[in-house]
Amino acid sequence: MPHLGPLPTWSFALGVTTSLFSVLNPISAAAIFASATVGMDRKALRRSARKAALTAGAAMLVFALVGQFIFSFFGFTALAMRFVGGVLVMYRAIAMLYGEDPRERTTDDEKAEASLKHPDDFAIVPFGIPLLAGPGTLSTVMGMIAGVTWWEYGVVLLAILANTWATYLFLRKAPA
């Protein structure tokens, strides 16, 4: 639970913002977004980018605001969330290192099914959740709010909003 304490430092704010940016990874998501939205008109593309970014931002805000209560109800601790978040981030890093991408469509049936879906269907799932705000991102948010002061809690919320905006900008400019 947040408590009143000294004002956060600039290094805390910068660390939280950049950590969240690296876990969200909007640059990589923009490349996937660009390949999935080929041929969309500009208006539909912006709408899909906005939906995806807002979905990710809303998921992060929900976990920052009430996630701690939900997890304490089930008996999870802040240390457990930090540990699980670290393991998930490490797993994704190792998968990236070896070039494994579970979202890759390999069979003709998967490619045909993906081409039939409307691009707006992809804005919330899988772009917003879990591509942007996946388990690693949400557990990182949970780890950031564990044991912080009210001021630091506010900085984390501002970092979430800033990263949501940055993600929207990356997704919007991706196909250009």
MARKEDO-193252 format. One line per field, with one value per residue: x, y, z of N, C-alpha, C in turn. Coordinates in Angstrom, 3 decimals. Example, Ala and Ser with C-alpha at 12.3 -4.5 7.8 and 13.67 -1.06 7.14 Angstrom:
! residues 2
n_x	13.190|12.850
n_y	-5.690|-2.250
n_z	7.800|7.080
ca_x	12.300|13.670
ca_y	-4.500|-1.060
ca_z	7.800|7.140
c_x	13.200|12.900
c_y	-3.300|0.030
c_z	7.800|7.870
This chain:
! residues 176
n_x	0.840|0.631|2.439|2.840|5.640|9.006|9.487|9.657|12.679|14.265|15.624|14.213|11.751|12.606|13.685|11.424|9.786|11.379|11.816|9.246|8.738|10.612|9.646|7.052|7.675|7.085|8.222|8.899|6.323|5.117|6.172|5.011|2.370|2.294|2.656|0.333|-1.660|-1.627|-2.709|-4.870|-7.030|-6.129|-7.673|-8.928|-6.659|-5.531|-7.585|-7.460|-4.878|-5.234|-7.155|-5.665|-3.513|-4.921|-6.223|-4.058|-3.035|-5.235|-5.380|-2.919|-3.315|-5.510|-4.337|-2.411|-3.971|-5.956|-4.915|-3.171|-4.863|-6.447|-4.546|-3.640|-5.927|-5.940|-3.647|-1.097|2.169|4.077|6.754|6.618|5.281|7.202|9.207|7.955|7.381|9.999|10.894|9.151|9.863|12.535|12.136|10.873|12.971|14.940|13.588|13.453|16.138|16.791|15.197|12.595|9.170|6.094|3.795|3.997|2.748|2.555|1.408|-0.642|-3.368|-3.499|-2.584|-4.581|-6.842|-6.122|-6.083|-8.766|-9.918|-11.122|-9.212|-9.777|-10.515|-8.156|-7.125|-7.742|-7.440|-5.052|-3.312|-3.540|-3.899|-2.512|-0.118|0.998|0.284|1.032|1.640|4.231|4.458|2.300|2.949|5.301|4.342|2.908|5.037|6.330|4.657|4.691|5.166|5.691|5.803|3.061|3.643|5.493|3.855|2.079|3.911|4.412|1.878|1.750|3.875|2.799|0.724|2.254|3.722|1.644|0.746|3.090|3.232|0.919|1.667|3.848|2.545|0.705|2.320|3.589|2.981|3.667
n_y	-1.171|2.175|4.821|7.967|9.893|11.075|13.233|11.740|11.040|12.371|10.348|8.084|8.518|8.566|5.993|4.344|5.072|4.421|1.706|0.652|1.327|-0.292|-2.835|-2.778|-2.358|-0.807|-0.333|-2.780|-3.844|-2.081|-2.821|-5.343|-4.559|-2.957|-4.884|-6.340|-4.600|-3.933|-2.305|-1.035|1.819|5.217|6.364|4.162|2.839|4.603|4.516|1.835|1.806|3.571|2.159|-0.124|0.972|2.315|0.145|-1.320|0.634|0.973|-1.580|-1.627|0.518|-0.431|-2.646|-1.289|0.218|-1.455|-3.973|-4.864|-5.290|-7.342|-9.381|-9.646|-10.636|-13.212|-14.100|-13.573|-12.160|-9.052|-9.539|-12.038|-11.296|-9.630|-11.504|-13.375|-11.622|-10.954|-13.468|-13.902|-11.768|-12.476|-14.904|-14.021|-12.477|-14.406|-15.931|-14.003|-13.743|-16.175|-16.027|-16.970|-16.782|-16.892|-15.908|-16.215|-17.158|-20.191|-22.322|-22.903|-22.847|-21.286|-18.830|-18.249|-18.072|-15.855|-13.859|-13.530|-12.253|-9.185|-6.173|-4.451|-6.218|-7.078|-5.039|-4.789|-7.418|-9.327|-7.159|-4.960|-6.390|-9.489|-8.554|-5.904|-5.159|-7.514|-10.454|-9.952|-7.138|-6.336|-7.556|-6.212|-3.618|-4.139|-4.812|-2.356|-0.720|-1.765|-1.236|1.561|5.174|7.562|9.632|8.426|6.466|8.058|8.932|6.529|6.079|8.292|7.608|5.360|6.554|8.229|6.313|4.980|6.939|7.273|4.739|4.727|6.692|5.410|3.154|4.402|5.657|3.530|2.048|3.976
n_z	0.000|-0.868|0.771|2.491|1.691|0.955|-1.936|-5.186|-6.990|-9.980|-11.224|-10.434|-11.752|-14.427|-14.602|-14.138|-16.300|-18.576|-18.107|-18.303|-20.959|-22.278|-21.676|-22.695|-25.368|-27.863|-30.358|-31.565|-31.547|-33.299|-35.751|-36.117|-36.070|-38.368|-40.386|-40.078|-40.741|-43.397|-46.264|-45.134|-44.849|-43.988|-41.906|-40.640|-39.831|-37.917|-36.045|-35.250|-34.161|-32.042|-30.523|-29.803|-28.305|-26.254|-25.076|-24.046|-22.296|-20.566|-19.406|-18.034|-16.247|-14.767|-13.504|-12.055|-10.327|-9.046|-9.044|-7.031|-4.868|-5.844|-6.175|-3.539|-2.384|-3.429|-2.272|-3.286|-3.146|-3.204|-3.719|-4.943|-7.286|-8.479|-8.917|-10.677|-12.784|-13.579|-14.460|-16.629|-18.319|-18.778|-20.125|-22.510|-23.507|-24.003|-25.923|-27.956|-28.460|-29.659|-31.854|-31.869|-32.384|-31.111|-32.295|-34.977|-38.089|-39.629|-41.093|-44.016|-43.479|-41.108|-42.080|-43.977|-42.326|-40.769|-42.713|-43.294|-41.139|-39.865|-39.714|-37.513|-35.558|-34.530|-33.028|-30.260|-29.168|-30.593|-30.189|-28.247|-25.806|-25.640|-26.712|-26.369|-23.621|-21.986|-19.923|-18.892|-18.986|-17.345|-14.904|-14.418|-13.997|-11.672|-9.986|-9.892|-8.385|-5.904|-2.555|-2.652|-2.252|-2.065|-3.841|-5.588|-6.596|-8.065|-9.993|-11.316|-12.433|-14.165|-15.836|-17.048|-18.530|-20.216|-21.652|-22.904|-24.649|-26.210|-27.340|-28.903|-30.774|-32.055|-33.158|-34.833|-36.738|-37.895|-40.444|-42.317
ca_x	0.000|1.441|2.485|3.355|7.082|9.652|9.213|10.527|13.755|14.170|16.128|13.097|10.796|13.217|13.801|10.100|9.308|12.152|11.572|7.951|8.888|11.330|8.806|5.979|8.347|6.222|8.930|8.670|4.887|4.785|6.510|3.961|1.154|2.394|2.442|-1.046|-2.608|-1.307|-3.868|-5.929|-7.009|-5.495|-8.598|-9.081|-5.363|-5.432|-8.564|-6.911|-3.736|-5.776|-7.762|-4.623|-2.786|-5.824|-6.440|-2.862|-2.991|-6.296|-4.978|-1.860|-3.911|-6.317|-3.424|-1.750|-4.929|-6.632|-4.240|-2.598|-5.956|-6.841|-3.525|-3.605|-7.080|-5.541|-2.482|0.182|2.914|4.791|7.993|6.259|4.991|8.470|9.905|7.263|7.615|11.375|10.967|8.471|10.697|13.697|11.662|10.697|14.293|15.594|12.873|13.894|17.537|16.830|14.347|11.325|8.022|4.898|2.727|4.277|1.810|3.377|0.650|-1.529|-4.658|-3.354|-2.490|-5.889|-7.730|-5.713|-6.429|-10.210|-10.339|-11.106|-8.118|-10.228|-10.568|-6.824|-6.696|-7.830|-6.759|-3.906|-2.372|-3.601|-3.614|-1.332|1.123|1.537|0.105|1.025|1.985|5.462|4.157|1.415|3.679|6.247|3.562|2.645|6.282|6.669|3.819|4.814|5.939|6.112|5.068|1.997|4.261|6.047|2.677|1.659|4.901|4.167|0.674|2.140|4.712|1.874|0.057|3.257|4.037|0.470|0.797|4.210|2.849|-0.021|2.418|4.605|1.615|0.097|3.302|4.245|2.912|4.040
ca_y	0.000|3.396|5.631|9.312|9.946|12.156|13.300|10.873|11.703|12.284|9.036|7.144|8.772|8.112|4.536|3.740|5.326|3.641|0.276|0.333|1.426|-1.461|-4.027|-2.597|-2.513|-0.346|-0.355|-4.114|-3.979|-1.290|-3.624|-6.358|-3.807|-2.540|-6.031|-6.811|-3.580|-3.587|-2.040|-0.297|3.253|6.001|6.565|2.883|2.554|5.414|4.002|0.591|2.158|4.163|1.078|-0.987|1.701|2.543|-1.140|-1.597|1.617|0.670|-2.782|-1.254|1.347|-1.296|-3.411|-0.376|0.739|-2.479|-5.265|-5.244|-5.811|-8.628|-10.377|-9.902|-11.491|-14.582|-14.453|-13.300|-11.060|-8.179|-10.232|-13.070|-10.630|-9.202|-12.702|-13.878|-10.648|-11.137|-14.726|-13.706|-10.895|-13.279|-15.872|-13.310|-12.073|-15.599|-16.255|-13.033|-14.040|-17.310|-15.742|-17.679|-15.901|-17.740|-15.315|-16.439|-18.076|-21.025|-23.166|-22.195|-22.639|-20.146|-17.614|-17.993|-17.621|-14.507|-12.904|-13.325|-11.424|-7.738|-5.590|-3.895|-7.308|-7.259|-3.876|-5.050|-8.693|-9.525|-6.036|-4.295|-7.463|-9.533|-8.123|-4.745|-5.324|-8.932|-10.809|-9.273|-5.725|-6.177|-7.884|-5.115|-2.547|-4.561|-4.683|-0.936|-0.061|-2.454|-0.567|2.913|6.272|8.096|10.414|7.477|5.853|9.015|8.904|5.304|6.318|9.204|6.835|4.526|7.438|8.656|5.175|4.721|7.945|6.936|3.533|5.161|7.377|4.407|2.338|5.244|5.949|2.285|1.703|5.089
ca_z	0.000|-0.889|1.981|2.260|1.889|0.202|-3.370|-5.971|-7.724|-11.437|-11.641|-10.274|-12.833|-15.675|-14.537|-14.297|-17.661|-19.548|-17.868|-18.882|-22.411|-22.789|-21.554|-23.675|-26.654|-28.957|-31.643|-32.109|-31.783|-34.486|-36.934|-36.247|-36.401|-39.771|-41.264|-39.952|-41.218|-44.780|-47.101|-44.427|-45.083|-42.917|-40.799|-39.940|-39.211|-36.693|-35.086|-34.708|-33.315|-30.812|-29.744|-29.245|-27.265|-25.124|-24.409|-23.242|-21.221|-19.601|-18.658|-17.093|-15.197|-13.895|-12.663|-11.122|-9.346|-8.245|-9.156|-5.752|-4.046|-6.410|-5.867|-2.098|-2.125|-3.742|-1.464|-3.931|-2.527|-4.136|-4.086|-5.914|-8.554|-9.070|-9.376|-11.866|-13.845|-14.051|-15.203|-17.911|-19.147|-19.191|-21.113|-23.781|-23.990|-24.557|-27.161|-28.963|-28.769|-30.579|-33.006|-31.796|-32.245|-31.091|-33.096|-36.389|-38.737|-40.494|-42.013|-44.941|-42.797|-40.200|-42.892|-44.571|-41.250|-40.384|-43.769|-43.300|-40.016|-40.072|-38.940|-36.243|-34.589|-33.969|-32.249|-28.828|-28.985|-29.720|-30.076|-26.941|-24.852|-24.800|-27.355|-25.653|-22.176|-21.684|-18.546|-18.475|-18.767|-16.191|-13.675|-14.206|-13.371|-10.293|-9.235|-9.729|-7.380|-4.618|-1.509|-3.022|-1.622|-2.912|-4.916|-6.551|-7.213|-9.085|-11.071|-12.084|-13.241|-15.252|-16.763|-17.831|-19.506|-21.208|-22.514|-23.732|-25.725|-27.087|-28.076|-29.940|-31.832|-32.810|-33.959|-35.863|-37.779|-38.334|-41.866|-43.186
c_x	0.883|1.363|3.083|4.844|7.677|9.292|10.155|11.579|13.517|14.651|15.044|12.114|11.341|13.323|12.478|9.623|10.060|11.978|10.258|7.997|9.571|10.506|7.637|6.491|7.475|6.910|8.719|7.193|4.468|5.093|5.453|2.648|1.160|2.130|1.000|-2.062|-2.296|-2.608|-5.007|-5.870|-6.516|-6.384|-8.760|-7.787|-5.201|-6.397|-8.053|-5.728|-4.215|-6.391|-6.709|-3.891|-3.665|-6.126|-5.259|-2.772|-4.030|-5.942|-3.895|-2.413|-4.750|-5.414|-2.691|-2.697|-5.534|-5.960|-3.686|-3.671|-6.403|-5.829|-3.414|-4.798|-6.731|-4.266|-1.137|0.856|3.597|6.080|7.716|5.961|6.263|9.231|9.282|7.455|9.007|11.538|10.314|9.277|11.923|13.299|11.502|12.040|15.024|14.923|13.281|15.325|17.658|15.890|13.037|10.208|6.762|3.748|2.925|3.315|2.586|2.566|-0.240|-2.887|-4.596|-3.300|-3.837|-6.875|-7.405|-6.115|-7.930|-10.688|-10.197|-10.010|-8.544|-10.301|-9.224|-6.409|-6.710|-7.099|-6.275|-3.003|-2.375|-3.228|-3.496|-0.052|1.759|1.473|-0.056|1.404|3.242|5.226|3.325|2.116|4.761|5.541|3.290|3.900|6.674|5.871|3.943|5.714|6.427|5.311|3.958|2.561|4.812|4.927|2.149|2.613|4.706|2.933|0.956|3.004|3.845|1.192|1.022|3.597|2.860|0.448|1.915|3.889|1.879|0.721|3.215|3.677|1.015|1.047|3.929|4.156|3.407|5.343
c_y	1.230|4.150|6.987|9.328|11.086|12.104|12.372|11.680|11.573|10.928|7.974|7.291|8.272|6.593|3.838|3.894|4.473|2.139|-0.153|0.382|0.180|-2.735|-3.957|-2.850|-2.080|-0.349|-1.705|-4.329|-3.213|-2.060|-4.703|-5.703|-3.404|-3.706|-6.536|-5.828|-3.117|-3.404|-1.317|1.172|3.970|6.138|5.282|2.501|3.328|4.916|2.705|0.865|2.733|3.087|0.214|-0.290|1.939|1.252|-1.489|-0.643|1.337|-0.557|-2.448|-0.415|0.517|-2.092|-2.523|0.060|-0.346|-3.844|-5.774|-5.843|-7.184|-9.702|-10.657|-10.763|-12.957|-15.008|-14.257|-12.124|-10.229|-8.844|-11.319|-12.450|-10.163|-10.396|-13.232|-12.928|-10.769|-12.390|-14.570|-12.821|-11.663|-14.292|-15.212|-12.892|-13.251|-16.000|-15.306|-13.325|-15.166|-17.154|-16.490|-16.668|-16.752|-17.182|-15.575|-17.472|-18.885|-21.839|-22.313|-21.922|-21.435|-18.841|-17.249|-17.478|-16.188|-13.489|-12.625|-12.409|-9.953|-7.129|-4.962|-4.961|-7.475|-6.124|-4.141|-6.335|-9.113|-8.304|-5.388|-5.250|-8.726|-9.025|-6.952|-4.953|-6.804|-9.205|-10.106|-7.810|-5.527|-6.535|-6.850|-3.941|-2.899|-4.454|-3.243|-0.270|-0.693|-1.657|0.826|3.944|6.727|8.897|9.493|6.750|6.753|9.051|7.664|5.476|7.258|8.487|5.927|5.370|7.884|7.522|4.776|5.681|7.617|5.709|3.877|5.830|6.392|3.585|3.141|5.495|4.694|2.031|2.790|4.881
c_z	0.000|0.432|1.637|2.567|1.100|-1.278|-4.129|-6.729|-9.228|-11.920|-11.481|-11.430|-14.169|-15.713|-14.760|-15.745|-18.686|-19.351|-18.499|-20.410|-22.967|-22.683|-22.527|-25.096|-27.834|-30.323|-32.324|-32.430|-33.031|-35.765|-37.176|-36.660|-37.871|-40.715|-41.208|-40.518|-42.635|-45.562|-46.411|-44.809|-43.822|-41.676|-39.970|-39.226|-37.906|-35.625|-34.443|-33.790|-31.984|-29.921|-29.065|-28.104|-26.038|-24.367|-23.517|-22.055|-20.153|-18.769|-17.634|-15.948|-14.230|-12.966|-11.671|-10.011|-8.457|-8.285|-7.841|-4.838|-4.534|-6.026|-4.375|-1.685|-2.373|-3.020|-2.141|-3.237|-3.603|-4.609|-5.118|-7.276|-9.243|-9.632|-10.660|-13.040|-14.435|-14.883|-16.573|-18.857|-19.653|-20.272|-22.482|-24.371|-24.621|-25.864|-28.283|-29.406|-29.790|-31.770|-33.012|-31.593|-32.270|-31.918|-34.591|-36.955|-39.769|-41.488|-42.907|-44.309|-41.860|-40.968|-43.504|-43.514|-40.838|-41.443|-43.817|-42.190|-40.351|-39.204|-37.614|-35.153|-33.881|-33.041|-30.750|-28.476|-30.349|-29.552|-28.700|-25.816|-25.670|-25.452|-26.624|-24.141|-21.870|-20.237|-18.041|-18.153|-17.504|-14.887|-13.391|-13.539|-11.909|-9.430|-8.968|-8.616|-6.000|-3.676|-1.845|-2.236|-2.567|-4.072|-5.997|-7.299|-8.329|-10.265|-11.941|-12.969|-14.413|-16.288|-17.633|-18.906|-20.600|-22.175|-23.385|-24.917|-26.714|-27.936|-29.195|-31.096|-32.681|-33.692|-35.103|-37.028|-38.381|-39.826|-42.807|-43.918
